[in-house]
Amino acid sequence: MRLLQFRLPRLATGRQCSGVSYYVSSSASFSGTVTFQPNCVIKLASNGYLLLYGPIVCNGTLASPSILTSKDDNLYGDTILSSTGNPVYAANPAMWIYYVSFSTTIQGVKIRWATKAVRYDANSFLSHTFRDSRIERCDTGIYANNCAEGKGRERVGPKH
């Protein structure tokens, strides 16, 4: 288990992180390229989030997704020492795309146990795509602020 404070860009810029678990105890902000590898597990504490205002590369697939989930979700990745084993809505949002000046595509991710899975604060003239991914046990799947809304091939799991 690796404790992540602001180290995600280092591991995410080309280094393979498949099958490795990371823990974000509060928030982490990234202006550079962030790459999500298949089977990488990122666990977020209550109200934790990844603030992304640089390019995003998602190398996961539906079969081998990059997973973002609650620190208390022991179903995926390493168990956090302080985990209760009873996950509740934690991240708010798990991924926050913040006024980028380019279009983005999020694909091959599985986001679980978030108050909001993905938040887009966007320039309305850009296109943002969320596809070939799963949102499970989240209160809100995708929150779009200042975005034109469209629906594609997203797979949304049941809300529990």
CYANA upper distance limits for C-alpha pairs under 8 A (distance plus 0.5 A):
  1 MET  CA     20 VAL  CA      7.91
  1 MET  CA     21 SER  CA      6.11
  1 MET  CA     22 TYR  CA      6.64
  1 MET  CA     23 TYR  CA      8.11
  1 MET  CA     78 ASP  CA      6.74
  1 MET  CA     80 ILE  CA      8.16
  2 ARG  CA     21 SER  CA      7.13
  2 ARG  CA     22 TYR  CA      5.61
  2 ARG  CA     23 TYR  CA      6.97
  3 LEU  CA     22 TYR  CA      6.49
  3 LEU  CA     23 TYR  CA      5.56
  3 LEU  CA     24 VAL  CA      7.29
  3 LEU  CA     25 SER  CA      8.43
  4 LEU  CA      8 LEU  CA      7.19
  4 LEU  CA     22 TYR  CA      6.44
  4 LEU  CA     23 TYR  CA      5.65
  4 LEU  CA     24 VAL  CA      5.52
  4 LEU  CA     25 SER  CA      7.75
  5 GLN  CA     23 TYR  CA      8.39
  5 GLN  CA     24 VAL  CA      6.41
  5 GLN  CA     25 SER  CA      7.36
  5 GLN  CA     26 SER  CA      8.26
  5 GLN  CA     27 SER  CA      8.08
  5 GLN  CA     28 ALA  CA      7.05
  6 PHE  CA     28 ALA  CA      6.15
  6 PHE  CA     29 SER  CA      7.91
  7 ARG  CA     11 LEU  CA      7.34
  8 LEU  CA     12 ALA  CA      6.23
  8 LEU  CA     34 VAL  CA      8.11
  9 PRO  CA     13 THR  CA      6.36
  9 PRO  CA     30 PHE  CA      7.48
  9 PRO  CA     32 GLY  CA      7.75
  9 PRO  CA     33 THR  CA      7.70
  9 PRO  CA     34 VAL  CA      6.18
  9 PRO  CA     35 THR  CA      8.28
 10 ARG  CA     15 ARG  CA      8.35
 11 LEU  CA     15 ARG  CA      5.90
 11 LEU  CA     16 GLN  CA      7.91
 11 LEU  CA     17 CYS  CA      7.44
 12 ALA  CA     16 GLN  CA      8.06
 12 ALA  CA     17 CYS  CA      7.98
 12 ALA  CA     33 THR  CA      8.46
 12 ALA  CA     34 VAL  CA      5.97
 12 ALA  CA     35 THR  CA      5.19
 12 ALA  CA     36 PHE  CA      6.87
 12 ALA  CA     37 GLN  CA      8.12
 13 THR  CA     33 THR  CA      7.23
 13 THR  CA     34 VAL  CA      6.70
 13 THR  CA     35 THR  CA      6.39
 14 GLY  CA     35 THR  CA      7.48
 16 GLN  CA     37 GLN  CA      7.11
 17 CYS  CA     37 GLN  CA      6.48
 17 CYS  CA     38 PRO  CA      8.23
 17 CYS  CA     39 ASN  CA      8.29
 17 CYS  CA     40 CYS  CA      6.22
 18 SER  CA     37 GLN  CA      6.33
 18 SER  CA     38 PRO  CA      5.92
 18 SER  CA     39 ASN  CA      5.38
 18 SER  CA     40 CYS  CA      5.31
 19 GLY  CA     38 PRO  CA      8.11
 19 GLY  CA     39 ASN  CA      5.38
 19 GLY  CA     40 CYS  CA      5.56
 19 GLY  CA     41 VAL  CA      7.46
 19 GLY  CA     77 GLY  CA      7.87
 20 VAL  CA     39 ASN  CA      7.90
 20 VAL  CA     40 CYS  CA      5.79
 20 VAL  CA     41 VAL  CA      6.70
 20 VAL  CA     77 GLY  CA      7.62
 21 SER  CA     40 CYS  CA      6.68
 21 SER  CA     41 VAL  CA      5.09
 21 SER  CA     42 ILE  CA      6.31
 21 SER  CA     43 LYS  CA      7.83
 21 SER  CA     77 GLY  CA      5.86
 21 SER  CA     78 ASP  CA      6.41
 22 TYR  CA     41 VAL  CA      6.68
 22 TYR  CA     42 ILE  CA      5.27
 22 TYR  CA     43 LYS  CA      6.54
 23 TYR  CA     42 ILE  CA      6.29
 23 TYR  CA     43 LYS  CA      5.23
 23 TYR  CA     44 LEU  CA      6.44
 23 TYR  CA     45 ALA  CA      8.23
 23 TYR  CA     71 LYS  CA      7.71
 23 TYR  CA     80 ILE  CA      8.46
 24 VAL  CA     28 ALA  CA      7.75
 24 VAL  CA     42 ILE  CA      7.72
 24 VAL  CA     43 LYS  CA      6.66
 24 VAL  CA     44 LEU  CA      5.44
 24 VAL  CA     45 ALA  CA      6.85
 24 VAL  CA     48 GLY  CA      7.22
 24 VAL  CA     49 TYR  CA      8.17
 25 SER  CA     44 LEU  CA      6.69
 25 SER  CA     45 ALA  CA      5.54
 25 SER  CA     46 SER  CA      8.46
 25 SER  CA     48 GLY  CA      6.88
 26 SER  CA     44 LEU  CA      7.81
 26 SER  CA     45 ALA  CA      6.63
 26 SER  CA     46 SER  CA      7.96
 26 SER  CA     47 ASN  CA      7.28
 26 SER  CA     48 GLY  CA      4.81
 26 SER  CA     49 TYR  CA      7.27
 27 SER  CA     47 ASN  CA      8.46
 27 SER  CA     48 GLY  CA      5.37
 27 SER  CA     49 TYR  CA      5.29
 27 SER  CA     50 LEU  CA      6.41
 27 SER  CA     51 LEU  CA      7.85
 28 ALA  CA     49 TYR  CA      6.99
 28 ALA  CA     50 LEU  CA      5.58
 28 ALA  CA     51 LEU  CA      6.56
 29 SER  CA     50 LEU  CA      6.48
 29 SER  CA     51 LEU  CA      5.03
 29 SER  CA     52 LEU  CA      6.52
 29 SER  CA     53 TYR  CA      8.31
 30 PHE  CA     34 VAL  CA      7.79
 30 PHE  CA     50 LEU  CA      8.21
 30 PHE  CA     51 LEU  CA      6.74
 30 PHE  CA     52 LEU  CA      5.65
 30 PHE  CA     53 TYR  CA      6.70
 30 PHE  CA     54 GLY  CA      6.98
 31 SER  CA     52 LEU  CA      6.89
 31 SER  CA     53 TYR  CA      5.49
 31 SER  CA     54 GLY  CA      4.87
 31 SER  CA     55 PRO  CA      8.26
 32 GLY  CA     53 TYR  CA      8.05
 32 GLY  CA     54 GLY  CA      5.33
 32 GLY  CA     55 PRO  CA      6.96
 33 THR  CA     54 GLY  CA      5.95
 33 THR  CA     55 PRO  CA      5.05
 33 THR  CA     56 ILE  CA      6.22
 33 THR  CA     57 VAL  CA      7.75
 34 VAL  CA     52 LEU  CA      8.40
 34 VAL  CA     54 GLY  CA      7.81
 34 VAL  CA     55 PRO  CA      6.91
 34 VAL  CA     56 ILE  CA      5.60
 34 VAL  CA     57 VAL  CA      6.66
 35 THR  CA     56 ILE  CA      6.49
 35 THR  CA     57 VAL  CA      5.00
 35 THR  CA     58 CYS  CA      6.31
 35 THR  CA     59 ASN  CA      7.75
 36 PHE  CA     40 CYS  CA      7.53
 36 PHE  CA     56 ILE  CA      8.40
 36 PHE  CA     57 VAL  CA      6.70
 36 PHE  CA     58 CYS  CA      5.35
 36 PHE  CA     59 ASN  CA      6.42
 36 PHE  CA     60 GLY  CA      7.41
 36 PHE  CA     66 SER  CA      6.61
 37 GLN  CA     58 CYS  CA      7.05
 37 GLN  CA     59 ASN  CA      5.57
 37 GLN  CA     60 GLY  CA      6.14
 37 GLN  CA     65 PRO  CA      8.37
 37 GLN  CA     66 SER  CA      6.48
 38 PRO  CA     59 ASN  CA      6.38
 38 PRO  CA     60 GLY  CA      4.54
 38 PRO  CA     61 THR  CA      7.31
 38 PRO  CA     64 SER  CA      5.77
 38 PRO  CA     65 PRO  CA      5.57
 38 PRO  CA     66 SER  CA      5.41
 38 PRO  CA    108 GLY  CA      8.27
 39 ASN  CA     60 GLY  CA      7.60
 39 ASN  CA     64 SER  CA      6.01
 39 ASN  CA     65 PRO  CA      5.93
 39 ASN  CA     66 SER  CA      5.44
 39 ASN  CA     67 ILE  CA      7.17
 40 CYS  CA     65 PRO  CA      8.10
 40 CYS  CA     66 SER  CA      5.45
 40 CYS  CA     67 ILE  CA      6.62
 41 VAL  CA     66 SER  CA      6.66
 41 VAL  CA     67 ILE  CA      5.19
 41 VAL  CA     68 LEU  CA      6.43
 41 VAL  CA     69 THR  CA      8.10
 41 VAL  CA     76 TYR  CA      7.51
 41 VAL  CA     77 GLY  CA      6.17
 42 ILE  CA     67 ILE  CA      6.60
 42 ILE  CA     68 LEU  CA      5.26
 42 ILE  CA     69 THR  CA      6.91
 43 LYS  CA     68 LEU  CA      6.32
 43 LYS  CA     69 THR  CA      5.48
 43 LYS  CA     70 SER  CA      5.75
 43 LYS  CA     71 LYS  CA      5.27
 44 LEU  CA     48 GLY  CA      5.86
 44 LEU  CA     49 TYR  CA      7.28
 44 LEU  CA     68 LEU  CA      7.78
 44 LEU  CA     69 THR  CA      6.63
 44 LEU  CA     70 SER  CA      5.59
 44 LEU  CA     71 LYS  CA      5.78
 44 LEU  CA     90 ALA  CA      7.27
 44 LEU  CA     91 ALA  CA      6.32
 44 LEU  CA     94 ALA  CA      7.94
 45 ALA  CA     70 SER  CA      6.74
 45 ALA  CA     71 LYS  CA      5.96
 45 ALA  CA     90 ALA  CA      6.44
 45 ALA  CA     91 ALA  CA      6.95
 46 SER  CA     70 SER  CA      8.07
 46 SER  CA     89 TYR  CA      7.99
 46 SER  CA     90 ALA  CA      4.64
 46 SER  CA     91 ALA  CA      6.11
 46 SER  CA     92 ASN  CA      8.14
 47 ASN  CA     90 ALA  CA      6.13
 47 ASN  CA     91 ALA  CA      5.21
 47 ASN  CA     92 ASN  CA      5.35
 47 ASN  CA     93 PRO  CA      7.91
 48 GLY  CA     90 ALA  CA      7.52
 48 GLY  CA     91 ALA  CA      5.30
 48 GLY  CA     92 ASN  CA      6.64
 48 GLY  CA     93 PRO  CA      7.86
 48 GLY  CA     94 ALA  CA      7.57
 49 TYR  CA     91 ALA  CA      6.11
 49 TYR  CA     92 ASN  CA      6.49
 49 TYR  CA     93 PRO  CA      6.01
 49 TYR  CA     94 ALA  CA      5.27
 49 TYR  CA     95 MET  CA      6.58
 49 TYR  CA     96 TRP  CA      7.52
 50 LEU  CA     93 PRO  CA      8.15
 50 LEU  CA     94 ALA  CA      6.53
 50 LEU  CA     95 MET  CA      5.54
 50 LEU  CA     96 TRP  CA      6.48
 51 LEU  CA     95 MET  CA      6.86
 51 LEU  CA     96 TRP  CA      5.29
 51 LEU  CA     97 ILE  CA      6.81
 51 LEU  CA     98 TYR  CA      7.24
 52 LEU  CA     56 ILE  CA      8.24
 52 LEU  CA     95 MET  CA      7.66
 52 LEU  CA     96 TRP  CA      6.36
 52 LEU  CA     97 ILE  CA      5.52
 52 LEU  CA     98 TYR  CA      6.54
 53 TYR  CA     97 ILE  CA      6.48
 53 TYR  CA     98 TYR  CA      5.65
 53 TYR  CA     99 TYR  CA      7.15
 53 TYR  CA    100 VAL  CA      5.84
 54 GLY  CA    100 VAL  CA      7.17
 55 PRO  CA    104 THR  CA      7.87
 56 ILE  CA    104 THR  CA      7.36
 56 ILE  CA    105 THR  CA      7.87
 56 ILE  CA    106 ILE  CA      7.93
 57 VAL  CA    105 THR  CA      8.34
 57 VAL  CA    106 ILE  CA      8.10
 58 CYS  CA     66 SER  CA      8.31
 58 CYS  CA    105 THR  CA      8.37
 58 CYS  CA    106 ILE  CA      6.67
 58 CYS  CA    107 GLN  CA      6.32
 58 CYS  CA    108 GLY  CA      6.89
 58 CYS  CA    109 VAL  CA      8.00
 59 ASN  CA     66 SER  CA      8.33
 59 ASN  CA    107 GLN  CA      8.16
 59 ASN  CA    108 GLY  CA      7.15
 60 GLY  CA     64 SER  CA      6.15
 60 GLY  CA     65 PRO  CA      4.83
 60 GLY  CA     66 SER  CA      5.82
 60 GLY  CA    107 GLN  CA      7.44
 60 GLY  CA    108 GLY  CA      4.66
 60 GLY  CA    109 VAL  CA      6.64
 61 THR  CA     65 PRO  CA      5.35
 61 THR  CA     66 SER  CA      8.27
 61 THR  CA    107 GLN  CA      7.60
 61 THR  CA    108 GLY  CA      4.45
 61 THR  CA    109 VAL  CA      7.52
 61 THR  CA    132 ASP  CA      7.61
 61 THR  CA    133 SER  CA      8.07
 62 LEU  CA    108 GLY  CA      5.83
 62 LEU  CA    109 VAL  CA      7.81
 62 LEU  CA    132 ASP  CA      6.58
 62 LEU  CA    133 SER  CA      6.58
 62 LEU  CA    134 ARG  CA      8.32
 64 SER  CA    108 GLY  CA      7.90
 65 PRO  CA    108 GLY  CA      5.39
 65 PRO  CA    109 VAL  CA      5.26
 65 PRO  CA    110 LYS  CA      6.43
 65 PRO  CA    133 SER  CA      8.13
 66 SER  CA    108 GLY  CA      6.93
 66 SER  CA    109 VAL  CA      5.15
 66 SER  CA    110 LYS  CA      6.63
 67 ILE  CA     76 TYR  CA      8.41
 67 ILE  CA    109 VAL  CA      6.27
 67 ILE  CA    110 LYS  CA      5.28
 67 ILE  CA    111 ILE  CA      6.36
 67 ILE  CA    112 ARG  CA      8.22
 68 LEU  CA     94 ALA  CA      7.33
 68 LEU  CA    109 VAL  CA      8.12
 68 LEU  CA    110 LYS  CA      6.83
 68 LEU  CA    111 ILE  CA      5.31
 68 LEU  CA    112 ARG  CA      6.76
 69 THR  CA     73 ASP  CA      7.09
 69 THR  CA     90 ALA  CA      8.38
 69 THR  CA     91 ALA  CA      8.12
 69 THR  CA     94 ALA  CA      8.29
 69 THR  CA    111 ILE  CA      6.37
 69 THR  CA    112 ARG  CA      5.17
 69 THR  CA    113 TRP  CA      6.16
 69 THR  CA    114 ALA  CA      7.43
 70 SER  CA     87 PRO  CA      6.67
 70 SER  CA     88 VAL  CA      7.65
 70 SER  CA     89 TYR  CA      7.61
 70 SER  CA     90 ALA  CA      5.95
 70 SER  CA     91 ALA  CA      7.28
 70 SER  CA    112 ARG  CA      7.43
 70 SER  CA    113 TRP  CA      6.06
 70 SER  CA    114 ALA  CA      7.49
 71 LYS  CA     79 THR  CA      8.39
 71 LYS  CA     80 ILE  CA      6.89
 71 LYS  CA     83 SER  CA      6.66
 71 LYS  CA     87 PRO  CA      7.89
 71 LYS  CA     90 ALA  CA      8.29
 72 ASP  CA     79 THR  CA      8.25
 72 ASP  CA     80 ILE  CA      7.73
 72 ASP  CA     82 SER  CA      8.44
 72 ASP  CA     83 SER  CA      5.03
 72 ASP  CA     84 THR  CA      5.98
 72 ASP  CA     85 GLY  CA      5.48
 72 ASP  CA     86 ASN  CA      6.30
 72 ASP  CA     87 PRO  CA      5.09
 72 ASP  CA     88 VAL  CA      7.98
 73 ASP  CA     79 THR  CA      8.29
 73 ASP  CA     83 SER  CA      8.12
 73 ASP  CA     85 GLY  CA      6.46
 73 ASP  CA     86 ASN  CA      7.20
 73 ASP  CA     87 PRO  CA      5.56
 73 ASP  CA    113 TRP  CA      8.44
 74 ASN  CA     78 ASP  CA      7.59
 74 ASN  CA     79 THR  CA      5.96
 74 ASN  CA     80 ILE  CA      8.49
 74 ASN  CA     83 SER  CA      8.25
 74 ASN  CA     85 GLY  CA      6.29
 79 THR  CA     83 SER  CA      7.20
 87 PRO  CA    113 TRP  CA      7.28
 88 VAL  CA    113 TRP  CA      6.45
 88 VAL  CA    114 ALA  CA      8.33
 89 TYR  CA    113 TRP  CA      5.11
 89 TYR  CA    114 ALA  CA      5.13
 89 TYR  CA    115 THR  CA      5.50
 89 TYR  CA    137 ARG  CA      8.44
 89 TYR  CA    138 CYS  CA      7.14
 89 TYR  CA    139 ASP  CA      7.71
 90 ALA  CA    113 TRP  CA      6.52
 90 ALA  CA    114 ALA  CA      5.50
 90 ALA  CA    115 THR  CA      6.57
 91 ALA  CA    113 TRP  CA      7.75
 91 ALA  CA    114 ALA  CA      5.07
 91 ALA  CA    115 THR  CA      6.36
 91 ALA  CA    116 LYS  CA      7.37
 91 ALA  CA    117 ALA  CA      8.03
 92 ASN  CA    114 ALA  CA      6.61
 92 ASN  CA    115 THR  CA      5.62
 92 ASN  CA    116 LYS  CA      5.72
 92 ASN  CA    117 ALA  CA      7.81
 93 PRO  CA    114 ALA  CA      6.98
 93 PRO  CA    115 THR  CA      6.84
 93 PRO  CA    116 LYS  CA      4.94
 93 PRO  CA    117 ALA  CA      5.87
 93 PRO  CA    118 VAL  CA      6.24
 93 PRO  CA    119 ARG  CA      6.64
 94 ALA  CA    111 ILE  CA      7.90
 94 ALA  CA    114 ALA  CA      6.70
 94 ALA  CA    116 LYS  CA      7.05
 94 ALA  CA    117 ALA  CA      5.61
 94 ALA  CA    118 VAL  CA      6.52
 95 MET  CA    117 ALA  CA      6.94
 95 MET  CA    118 VAL  CA      5.35
 95 MET  CA    119 ARG  CA      6.83
 96 TRP  CA    118 VAL  CA      6.36
 96 TRP  CA    119 ARG  CA      5.23
 96 TRP  CA    120 TYR  CA      6.59
 96 TRP  CA    121 ASP  CA      8.13
 97 ILE  CA    118 VAL  CA      8.12
 97 ILE  CA    119 ARG  CA      6.58
 97 ILE  CA    120 TYR  CA      5.37
 97 ILE  CA    121 ASP  CA      6.61
 97 ILE  CA    122 ALA  CA      8.02
 98 TYR  CA    120 TYR  CA      6.84
 98 TYR  CA    121 ASP  CA      5.51
 98 TYR  CA    122 ALA  CA      7.00
 99 TYR  CA    120 TYR  CA      8.19
 99 TYR  CA    121 ASP  CA      5.79
 99 TYR  CA    122 ALA  CA      5.04
 99 TYR  CA    123 ASN  CA      6.56
100 VAL  CA    122 ALA  CA      7.12
100 VAL  CA    123 ASN  CA      7.89
101 SER  CA    123 ASN  CA      7.77
101 SER  CA    126 LEU  CA      8.26
102 PHE  CA    126 LEU  CA      7.03
102 PHE  CA    127 SER  CA      8.50
103 SER  CA    126 LEU  CA      5.95
103 SER  CA    127 SER  CA      5.50
103 SER  CA    128 HIS  CA      5.81
103 SER  CA    129 THR  CA      8.49
104 THR  CA    127 SER  CA      7.43
104 THR  CA    128 HIS  CA      5.31
104 THR  CA    129 THR  CA      6.66
105 THR  CA    128 HIS  CA      6.38
105 THR  CA    129 THR  CA      5.05
105 THR  CA    130 PHE  CA      6.37
105 THR  CA    131 ARG  CA      8.13
106 ILE  CA    129 THR  CA      6.63
106 ILE  CA    130 PHE  CA      5.30
106 ILE  CA    131 ARG  CA      6.93
106 ILE  CA    133 SER  CA      8.49
107 GLN  CA    130 PHE  CA      6.42
107 GLN  CA    131 ARG  CA      5.50
107 GLN  CA    132 ASP  CA      5.83
107 GLN  CA    133 SER  CA      6.05
108 GLY  CA    131 ARG  CA      7.88
108 GLY  CA    132 ASP  CA      6.06
108 GLY  CA    133 SER  CA      5.41
108 GLY  CA    134 ARG  CA      8.48
109 VAL  CA    132 ASP  CA      8.20
109 VAL  CA    133 SER  CA      5.44
109 VAL  CA    134 ARG  CA      6.94
110 LYS  CA    133 SER  CA      6.26
110 LYS  CA    134 ARG  CA      5.18
110 LYS  CA    135 ILE  CA      6.34
110 LYS  CA    136 GLU  CA      7.86
111 ILE  CA    117 ALA  CA      6.58
111 ILE  CA    134 ARG  CA      6.87
111 ILE  CA    135 ILE  CA      5.45
111 ILE  CA    136 GLU  CA      6.66
111 ILE  CA    138 CYS  CA      8.37
112 ARG  CA    117 ALA  CA      7.90
112 ARG  CA    135 ILE  CA      6.55
112 ARG  CA    136 GLU  CA      5.23
112 ARG  CA    137 ARG  CA      6.06
112 ARG  CA    138 CYS  CA      6.50
113 TRP  CA    136 GLU  CA      7.32
113 TRP  CA    137 ARG  CA      5.65
113 TRP  CA    138 CYS  CA      5.48
113 TRP  CA    139 ASP  CA      8.35
114 ALA  CA    137 ARG  CA      7.83
114 ALA  CA    138 CYS  CA      5.33
114 ALA  CA    139 ASP  CA      7.14
114 ALA  CA    140 THR  CA      8.21
115 THR  CA    138 CYS  CA      6.18
115 THR  CA    139 ASP  CA      5.44
115 THR  CA    140 THR  CA      6.54
116 LYS  CA    138 CYS  CA      6.91
116 LYS  CA    139 ASP  CA      6.67
116 LYS  CA    140 THR  CA      5.16
116 LYS  CA    141 GLY  CA      6.30
116 LYS  CA    142 ILE  CA      7.21
116 LYS  CA    143 TYR  CA      7.58
117 ALA  CA    135 ILE  CA      7.44
117 ALA  CA    138 CYS  CA      6.94
117 ALA  CA    140 THR  CA      6.89
117 ALA  CA    141 GLY  CA      5.53
117 ALA  CA    142 ILE  CA      6.53
118 VAL  CA    141 GLY  CA      6.95
118 VAL  CA    142 ILE  CA      5.41
118 VAL  CA    143 TYR  CA      6.76
119 ARG  CA    142 ILE  CA      6.41
119 ARG  CA    143 TYR  CA      5.22
119 ARG  CA    144 ALA  CA      6.44
119 ARG  CA    145 ASN  CA      8.15
120 TYR  CA    142 ILE  CA      8.24
120 TYR  CA    143 TYR  CA      6.73
120 TYR  CA    144 ALA  CA      5.34
120 TYR  CA    145 ASN  CA      6.44
120 TYR  CA    147 CYS  CA      8.09
121 ASP  CA    144 ALA  CA      6.89
121 ASP  CA    145 ASN  CA      5.40
121 ASP  CA    146 ASN  CA      6.92
121 ASP  CA    147 CYS  CA      8.00
122 ALA  CA    126 LEU  CA      7.86
122 ALA  CA    144 ALA  CA      8.23
122 ALA  CA    145 ASN  CA      6.95
122 ALA  CA    146 ASN  CA      6.24
122 ALA  CA    147 CYS  CA      6.46
123 ASN  CA    146 ASN  CA      7.05
123 ASN  CA    147 CYS  CA      7.43
124 SER  CA    146 ASN  CA      6.09
124 SER  CA    147 CYS  CA      5.41
124 SER  CA    148 ALA  CA      6.82
125 PHE  CA    147 CYS  CA      8.50
130 PHE  CA    152 GLY  CA      8.40
130 PHE  CA    154 GLU  CA      7.01
131 ARG  CA    152 GLY  CA      7.48
131 ARG  CA    153 ARG  CA      6.22
131 ARG  CA    154 GLU  CA      5.18
131 ARG  CA    155 ARG  CA      7.97
132 ASP  CA    153 ARG  CA      7.14
132 ASP  CA    154 GLU  CA      6.26
132 ASP  CA    155 ARG  CA      7.18
133 SER  CA    154 GLU  CA      6.75
133 SER  CA    155 ARG  CA      6.49
133 SER  CA    156 VAL  CA      8.29
134 ARG  CA    154 GLU  CA      7.82
134 ARG  CA    155 ARG  CA      5.79
134 ARG  CA    156 VAL  CA      5.86
134 ARG  CA    157 GLY  CA      6.73
135 ILE  CA    141 GLY  CA      6.80
135 ILE  CA    155 ARG  CA      7.69
135 ILE  CA    156 VAL  CA      5.55
135 ILE  CA    157 GLY  CA      5.90
136 GLU  CA    156 VAL  CA      7.34
136 GLU  CA    157 GLY  CA      5.22
136 GLU  CA    158 PRO  CA      6.75
136 GLU  CA    159 LYS  CA      7.14
137 ARG  CA    157 GLY  CA      7.64
137 ARG  CA    158 PRO  CA      7.01
137 ARG  CA    159 LYS  CA      5.34
137 ARG  CA    160 HIS  CA      5.87
138 CYS  CA    159 LYS  CA      6.67
138 CYS  CA    160 HIS  CA      8.21
139 ASP  CA    159 LYS  CA      7.35
141 GLY  CA    156 VAL  CA      8.22
144 ALA  CA    149 GLU  CA      8.07
